Amino acid sequence: MVGEKLVKSRQRVTDHGEVFTPRWLVDDMLDLVKSETERIDSRFLEPACGSGNFLVPVLERKLAAVEARYGKSDFEKRHYALFGLMCIYGIELLADNAEECRENLLGTFARYLKLRSGEIWLDAATAVLTVNIVQGDALKMTTAAGAPITFPEWGYLGLGKFQRRDFRYDSLTQRAAASEGLFAHFAEHEIFMPVQTYPAMTVKEIAAS
């Protein structure tokens, strides 16, 4: 893409090895797993998400799938669009990048649903992105404050209700190494048990969280 900025500063490249992936390369890479990118419920984790160069195109593909399947029902379209957003995760070392990533994902979501400031759907999406996009160290599996990273597993139960269970990232990586991937079908073993389970929630309740 002409004019696409891949480096913020030479100092950041020196200090953090920060170079952003160009959109054409992102699209080529996502095309290698095209069927997964077009599944609303497929989960993507970018452990060095930057400002969302990978995650925004993934969300765009999910929203295209939402439009194709549920575009005629405003209720279903909105709930499945939020669910698609819920299935996107990121870890980023630098605070400004993490915030930009949240903003870029929120903007993509808002444009698709034509949301205006103050709408409850924006508040719910913001709440989701606050916990799904984490500032931290993916290698140490800790947040910027040094606590273990946890991620929510979101599920859409239908009829406007969502389920949330939180898992430690280090436990998820152990499970992923031996099985199908992030949030795969967990064995009944304490290491794969959620650290917290929430009651089923509506969009309003998620927004208030």
N, C-alpha and C positions, 0 to 999 in steps of 0.2 A: 504494500500500500504506500503510495507516494506521501511523503511527509510523516510517516509513522515514526514515532520517537522510541528508540530501543535502549537508550542510555539516558539517565537523568543527570549524571555528572561523572567525570573521570574519577573523582575521589570515591564515589560510591562503588564504582567498579573495582578500584584498588582495595577498598575496605571490606566489601561484601561480595565481590564477584557478580554484581548486579547488572545483568543484561537481559532485556525483555525479548521474548520470542515473537517474531513477526507474524501477522495474521495469516499470511498465505501458508506458512509452515504449520501453524496451529490447525488450520483447516485440513491440510494434508494428513496430519497425524490423527485427527479425529475421524477422518474418513476410513482409517484402518480399523476403527471399531464403530463404524457407522450405525449398526443396528443397536448398539448399546447407547449411543448418544441420542437416539430417537426414542428410547424407552423413558417414559415419564418417571418411572420408579427406579431406574438404575442410579446407583450412587457413585459419585466421582469425588475423589480427594486429591487435591494438588498440594503437596507438602512444601512447596516454595511458590505460593500463588501470586506473589507480586501484587499488581493492581488488577488482576483478573484476566490476563490475556488468554488463558485457557478456559477459565470458568465461565466467562461471559458468553463465548461461542457455544459452550455446552448448554447453558441456560437457553440461548436462542433456539437451539435445536429442540430442546424439550418443549419450549413454548410453541414451536411450530407443530409438534406432535399433539399438544393440547388443542390447538386450533383445529387441526384436522379431525380430531375425535370428538371434541366437546364444544366446538365453536358455536353451535346452535343453541346451547343452553348457558345462559349467563351464570347461573348458580354453579354448574359443574365446571365451566371454564375457569372461574375464579378459584374454586377450591383445588382443582388439579394444577393450575398454574402455581399456586402456593406450594402444593406438594412437590412439584418439580423443583422449585427453589429449595425446599427442605432437603432434597437429595444431593445438594452440592456443598462440598466442604473444602476448607482451605486452611493452611498454616502459613504464616508469614513472619519472618524475623523482625522486620522494620515496621514501626507503628504507622507511619504515613502510608506505606503501601497497603497495609491491612485495612486501613480506613478507606482508601481509594477503592479497594476491591469491593468492600461492602457497598460503597456508593455506586459503583458501576453496575453491580448486580441489582441493586435496588432500582436504579434508573431503568435498566432493561425490563424488569418486572413491571414497573409503573407505566412505562410507555406501552407495553403490550395490553395492559388492562385499562389504559387511558385514565389513570388515577390522578387525583388532584391532592394538593397538600391538605393534611388533616384527616384524610379518609382512614378508616379503621384497617383497611387492607394494607396500607403503607406502614401503619404501626405494627401490624402482625409480621410483615416481611422484615421490618427492622429488628424485631425481637428474634426472629429466626436467624438472621445474619449475625447478630451479636454473639450467638453461641456457635454458629456453624463456621464462621471465619475467625480463627484464633490467632492472636499475636503470640508467637512463641518459637521454640526451637524444635523442629521436626526430628532432628537427630537425638537430642536429649529427651524428647517427648515431654517437654515442660513448657508452661506458659512463661510470659515475660516476668511474672512474679515468682517463678520457680516451682509452681504447683504442677502436679501431673495434668496433662491435657485430657479433657473429657469431651466427648462428642455425643450429641443427641441422636438417637435413632428415631426418626419420625415415621409414622404410618398414617395413612388416610383410611379411616374406618367407614367412610361413606356418611351420607346424610349430614354433612357439615361438621363431623367430629374427627379430631386428630389424636393420635397416641404418641407419647414421648417417653423414651427410656434412655438414660444416660449411661455410657460405657467409657471406661478409661481407654485412652488411645494405645497404651502399651499392651493391654489385653487384646485389643482388636488386631494389632499387628501380629501377635502370636497366633491368633486364630486364622488370620488371613494367610500366614505362611503355611498352614497345615490344611487349608480348606479352600473355599470358593472365593473368598474376598471379604471386604469390609461388611460387617453386620451379617455374615453368612449365618446359616442355621446353627445356633449355638448348642453345644453339648451341655448337659446339665452338670456343670462343674463350676465351682465358686469363682474361678478366674474369669469366666465368661458371663457371670451374672451382672446385671445392671447395678450401678452404684446408686441410682435413684430411678424410680418409676412414678409417673404422674398420672392422675386421673385423665380420662378423655376430655379434650378441650375443644371449644369452638374458636373461631377466628377472633371473636371479641376477647375471649379469655387468654389466648396467645398474645394478643396485642397488649393486654394488661400486665402480662408477665414481664 
